[in-house]
């Protein structure tokens, strides 16, 4: 593939965009269309200037030659969008408390188990996994401490993981959060809101790429939240990811996806329950 080294930092050639597009698809599963050229230029210009690259061609060569994975992680931070807030798509949290948790806990008690395994597969800056923990604390009340619960939160972006660990949020991110949650699970930190330590300690954060062909988890999950991630994937990538999520879910377990996302019913074993909620057969 021929590159032009004259493109500079304000413009990306077709060849440069295609090379970066292929690399991003291979590593992250994100399918960038031609309409995303401007976004790519805008988000990567700062990196190119900071590191002294003369063109996107030079930057691409640097990415593929680097063996540390640090630069590819930096690329992930810039390309992925981490716009989220508490109680996003609130009907999922209500369904989780009214249906999913009662089902799972009843089954666990019959099995004489108190092991509740929840995975937030796109934890972003932490709003969603912390929200899930708060819902569990509300549901179980004082009995929460009797369960081996908590949430595993994973994301591909180190920048997002750092924000999730800080658990410090601007007021607008809590605008849709019920007041009772804000009073019980947050405290003021200057102009922002900080998640209380009792909630923070229940979240385990790990860097993880959903494009990995094998998942390293030893036990299946009772409920997986994988919301607003697959909107960036093409059909084949979604099908393969959904298969891996299915195999990683316990019988009778649930998968929650974003309301703008769909799973082809003819291509999956998941049973459709209601919008953006699927269940694995017992």
C-alpha positions in Angstrom: 0.0 0.0 0.0 1.5 3.3 -1.0 1.3 6.3 1.4 1.9 9.9 0.8 4.2 11.5 3.3 3.0 14.9 2.4 -0.4 14.6 4.0 0.6 16.4 7.2 -1.6 16.6 10.2 -4.6 18.4 8.9 -5.5 15.8 6.3 -5.4 12.0 6.0 -5.1 10.3 2.6 -7.3 7.5 1.6 -4.5 5.0 1.9 -3.6 6.2 5.4 -7.2 6.1 6.6 -7.6 2.6 5.2 -4.5 1.4 6.9 -5.6 2.8 10.3 -9.1 1.6 9.7 -7.9 -2.0 9.1 -5.7 -1.8 12.2 -8.5 -0.5 14.4 -10.9 -3.2 13.1 -8.3 -6.0 13.6 -7.5 -4.9 17.2 -10.8 -3.5 18.5 -13.5 -4.8 16.2 -14.6 -1.2 15.5 -15.8 -0.7 12.0 -15.0 2.9 10.9 -16.9 4.1 7.8 -15.6 6.8 5.4 -17.7 9.3 7.2 -15.5 8.9 10.2 -12.4 10.3 8.5 -12.9 13.7 10.1 -13.3 12.2 13.5 -10.1 10.2 13.1 -8.1 13.3 12.1 -9.6 15.4 14.9 -8.9 12.8 17.7 -5.4 11.8 16.6 -3.9 15.2 15.7 -2.9 15.8 19.3 -1.0 12.5 19.5 0.8 13.2 16.2 1.8 16.7 17.3 2.9 15.7 20.8 5.0 12.8 19.5 6.4 14.8 16.6 5.0 12.7 13.7 5.0 14.4 10.3 2.1 12.4 8.9 -0.5 9.7 9.6 1.8 7.4 7.6 4.6 7.9 10.2 2.1 7.3 13.1 0.8 4.1 11.5 4.3 2.7 11.1 5.0 3.5 14.8 1.8 1.7 15.8 2.6 -1.5 14.0 6.2 -1.6 15.0 5.7 -1.0 18.7 5.7 -4.2 20.6 4.7 -2.8 24.0 1.0 -2.3 23.3 1.2 1.1 24.9 0.7 3.0 21.7 -2.2 0.8 20.6 -3.8 1.4 24.0 -3.4 5.1 23.5 -5.1 4.7 20.1 -8.0 2.9 21.8 -8.4 5.8 24.3 -8.8 8.3 21.4 -11.0 6.3 19.1 -13.5 4.8 21.6 -16.3 7.0 22.8 -16.9 6.9 26.6 -20.0 9.1 26.9 -22.2 7.7 29.6 -24.1 8.7 32.8 -25.8 7.1 35.7 -29.1 5.3 35.2 -28.7 5.4 31.4 -31.5 3.4 29.8 -33.1 3.1 33.3 -35.6 0.4 32.4 -32.7 -2.1 32.4 -31.9 -1.3 36.1 -35.5 -1.7 37.0 -35.7 -5.0 35.2 -32.5 -6.1 36.9 -34.0 -5.4 40.3 -37.5 -6.7 39.7 -36.8 -9.8 37.6 -33.2 -10.8 37.2 -32.0 -10.5 40.8 -35.0 -12.3 42.2 -34.6 -15.1 39.7 -30.9 -15.5 40.2 -31.0 -15.4 44.0 -33.9 -17.9 44.2 -31.9 -20.3 42.1 -28.7 -19.7 44.1 -30.4 -20.4 47.4 -31.7 -23.7 46.0 -28.1 -24.5 45.1 -27.0 -23.4 48.6 -24.7 -20.8 46.9 -24.2 -17.2 47.6 -21.9 -16.6 44.6 -23.4 -13.9 42.4 -21.4 -13.2 39.3 -22.0 -10.0 37.3 -19.9 -8.7 34.5 -20.1 -5.2 33.0 -18.2 -5.8 29.8 -18.0 -2.1 28.8 -17.4 -0.4 32.1 -16.2 2.9 30.5 -15.7 5.6 33.2 -17.5 3.5 35.8 -21.1 4.9 35.9 -22.7 1.6 34.7 -20.9 -0.9 37.0 -21.2 1.4 40.1 -24.9 1.8 39.2 -25.3 -2.0 39.1 -23.7 -2.4 42.5 -26.0 0.3 44.0 -29.0 -1.7 42.6 -27.8 -4.9 44.2 -27.2 -3.1 47.5 -30.8 -1.7 47.3 -32.2 -5.1 46.5 -30.4 -7.1 49.2 -30.3 -4.4 51.9 -28.5 -5.6 55.0 -28.2 -9.1 53.5 -25.8 -7.8 50.7 -22.8 -8.6 52.9 -23.9 -12.2 53.1 -23.4 -12.6 49.3 -20.2 -12.9 47.4 -21.4 -10.3 44.9 -19.7 -7.2 43.5 -19.2 -6.5 39.8 -16.3 -7.2 37.4 -15.9 -4.2 35.1 -13.8 -4.3 32.0 -12.9 -1.9 29.2 -10.4 -1.5 26.4 -9.6 2.1 27.3 -7.0 2.7 30.0 -8.2 6.3 30.2 -11.7 5.1 31.0 -10.4 2.7 33.6 -8.5 5.5 35.3 -11.6 7.6 35.5 -13.6 4.6 36.9 -11.0 4.1 39.6 -11.3 7.7 40.7 -15.1 7.4 40.8 -15.5 11.2 40.7 -18.3 12.6 38.6 -19.6 15.9 37.4 -23.2 16.8 38.5 -24.7 16.4 35.1 -23.7 12.7 35.1 -26.1 12.1 38.0 -29.1 14.1 36.7 -31.1 10.9 36.0 -30.1 9.2 39.2 -32.8 8.8 41.8 -32.2 11.1 44.8 -32.2 8.2 47.2 -29.2 6.7 45.4 -27.4 10.0 45.4 -27.9 10.5 49.1 -26.9 6.9 50.1 -24.0 6.1 47.8 -22.3 9.4 47.0 -20.7 12.3 48.8 -19.8 15.8 47.6 -16.2 16.4 46.6 -15.9 20.1 45.7 -18.2 20.7 42.8 -18.4 17.0 41.9 -19.9 13.8 43.3 -17.7 10.9 44.5 -18.9 7.3 44.9 -18.7 6.1 48.5 -15.9 3.7 49.4 -18.4 1.0 50.3 -19.5 0.9 46.7 -16.1 1.4 45.2 -14.6 -1.6 46.9 -17.3 -3.8 45.3 -16.0 -3.1 41.7 -13.1 -5.0 40.3 -11.7 -3.2 37.2 -9.6 -5.0 34.5 -8.4 -4.0 31.1 -9.9 -6.3 28.6 -10.4 -6.5 24.8 -13.7 -8.0 23.7 -12.0 -9.0 20.5 -9.9 -11.6 22.3 -10.8 -15.0 20.8 -10.8 -16.7 24.2 -12.1 -15.2 27.5 -10.0 -16.0 30.6 -12.8 -16.3 33.1 -12.9 -19.5 35.1 -16.6 -19.4 36.0 -19.7 -18.4 34.0 -21.6 -15.2 34.8 -25.2 -14.9 36.0 -25.7 -11.6 34.2 -23.6 -9.8 31.6 -24.1 -6.1 30.7 -22.6 -5.4 27.3 -24.4 -2.2 26.4 -23.7 0.3 23.6 -20.6 -1.4 22.4 -21.8 -3.5 19.4 -23.0 -0.3 17.6 -19.4 0.0 16.5 -19.1 -3.5 15.1 -20.1 -5.0 11.8 -22.5 -8.0 11.6 -19.8 -10.8 11.7 -18.0 -9.2 14.6 -21.3 -9.0 16.6 -22.2 -12.6 15.8 -18.9 -13.9 17.1 -18.9 -11.7 20.2 -22.5 -12.7 21.1 -21.4 -16.4 20.8 -18.5 -15.9 23.2 -20.8 -14.1 25.6 -23.3 -16.9 25.4 -20.6 -19.5 26.3 -19.5 -17.3 29.2 -23.0 -17.1 30.7 -24.5 -19.6 33.2 -27.7 -21.5 32.2 -30.6 -19.2 32.9 -28.3 -16.2 32.9 -29.0 -12.9 31.2 -27.4 -10.6 28.6 -28.3 -6.9 28.5 -27.4 -4.8 25.4 -28.0 -1.3 24.4 -31.5 -0.3 23.1 -30.0 0.8 19.8 -28.4 -2.6 19.3 -29.9 -5.8 18.1 -29.1 -9.5 18.0 -30.2 -11.4 14.9 -32.5 -14.1 16.3 -31.6 -16.5 13.5 -27.9 -16.3 14.4 -27.9 -16.8 18.1 -29.0 -19.2 20.8 -30.0 -16.4 23.1 -33.7 -16.2 23.9 -35.3 -12.8 23.4 -37.1 -11.6 26.5 -37.9 -7.9 26.0 -36.1 -5.0 24.2 -32.4 -5.3 24.7 -32.7 -8.2 27.2 -31.8 -11.8 26.4 -31.6 -15.0 28.4 -29.7 -18.3 28.1 -31.8 -21.4 28.2 -31.6 -23.4 31.5 
